[in-house]
Amino acid sequence: MQERIVIVGGGAGGLELATMLGRKLGRKKKAKITLIDRNSTHLWKPLLHEVASGALDSRLAELDYRGQSAREGFQFLVGTLESVDKDEKSIQLAAIKDEQGHEVLAPRSIHYDRLILAIGSVTADFGTPGVGEHCYFLDSLRQADEFHEHLLNEFLRVNQSIEDGKETKLSLSIVGGGATGVELAAELIHSVSLLSIYGLSYLDQKHFEVRLIEAGKRLLPALPERLSKSVEKKLKSLGVEVILDNPVTEVKDNTLVLSEGEPVQANLMVWAAGVRAPDVVKEWGLTVRKNNQIEVNEYLQSVSEQSIYAIGDCAGCKIDDERWVPPRAQSAHQMAECLYDNIVREYKGKSVKAFEYKDRGSLVSLSRFSAVGNLMQSKSLSMSLEGTLARWAYASLYRMHQRALHGWWKMLLLLMVDKLNHVVKPRLKLH
């Protein structure tokens, strides 16, 4: 009987793992590989800030799970994981309903021999009052599209108000000085600089305020301090107001209350501070960390259940006694590769190898203006990048994800298609 390997979550790690296992085991009928995700399409999560700002039309970058499964030898099921029954080795998927509330699919039970959880993460609000009610998040394509729609409405409203002779400004505040907050701030500045091309000629950078608020003492703590200072200087030169060492204590309607100083008023507020695994993880009877991450051993198995694995942002894997593997795309990629190698080794009767996280550094894009980062060659040797070289390195991260899913030739074809779309499609998505 074929082993039933069920992967829940079609993000960077889950989809890459399903693709590799499908090619190696699924096509040869050695195992039944099933990927489950609540969405029908995949978008690389680091692109969500571009979708939110209008720099990227998500329809041009989405990958259809069913098409990928048909090509690569795995099964895809759409559904939301509701519960895990460790004794019966089964998971329960919630009912699927249409927009009118009518049931499309009843709740389903899926049995597994090996369960791999790759459900990603959500933004952490740290218990700050009012965040959920008044702030936008960028954890999913739906949330990015929702923010983009409201951003366009604000563009139209403010542009018309200025045209009518009223002195109006559009104010936007981003909480969180990590990669998402920094990249979104730069993309928004770039988006406004393009508005005049598409008929919104009154709203310019003089009428657009962007604030980036960080609780810590500097932006981008994962980068060397020199690069962090360089990013701060560049953002300020673009017109972004950077507020450091001043956490948000409460969020009200169009208002951020800071621990020090006057409250910050904003038409739109985005919360991009910190990550945690979804709260539902705590209900599955697995050992979890305070941030809801599933604790795993050196082989990426749950410490409380050997038949359950976790990879990516939802996995809590120790590097040493004090450090944990950071929730990054590169971590999910490395975990997927390690687990794939170990599963294949088991099928060949070989012993498995422990996961070893290798920090390849961090890269941050400042839209079309610049990019910064550091590439780790070893624990003691790193190379700092800025400008054009850093932008190329940043773009290569997405291409490597495409290569893992499609192979080299199709990745190169997709690169050519993207270049053509850049020529024939509008530079800003305004619908």
Buried (B, 14 or more C-beta within 10 A) or exposed (E): EEBBBBBBBBBBBBBBBBBBBBBBBBEEEBBBBBBBBBBEBBBBBBBBBBBBBBBBBBEEBBBEBEEBBEBBBBBBBBBBBBBBEBEEBBBBBBEBEEEEEEEEEEEBEBEBBBBBBBBBBBBBBEEBBBBEEBBBBBBBBEBBEBBBEEBBEBBEBBBBBBEEEEEBEBBBBBBBBBBBBBBBBBBBBBBBBBBEEEEBEBBBEEBBBBBBBBBBEBBBEBBBEEBBBBBBEBBEEBBBBBBBEBBBBBBBEBBBBBEEEEBBBBBBBBBBBBBBBBEBBEEBBBEBBEBBBBBBBEBBBBBBBEEBBBBBBBBBBBEEEEEBBBBBBBBBBBBBBBBBBBBBEEEEEEEBEEBEBEBBBBBBBBBBBBBBBBBBEEEEEBEBBBEEEBBEBBBEBBBBBBBBBBEEEEBBEBBEEBEEEEEEEEBBBBE
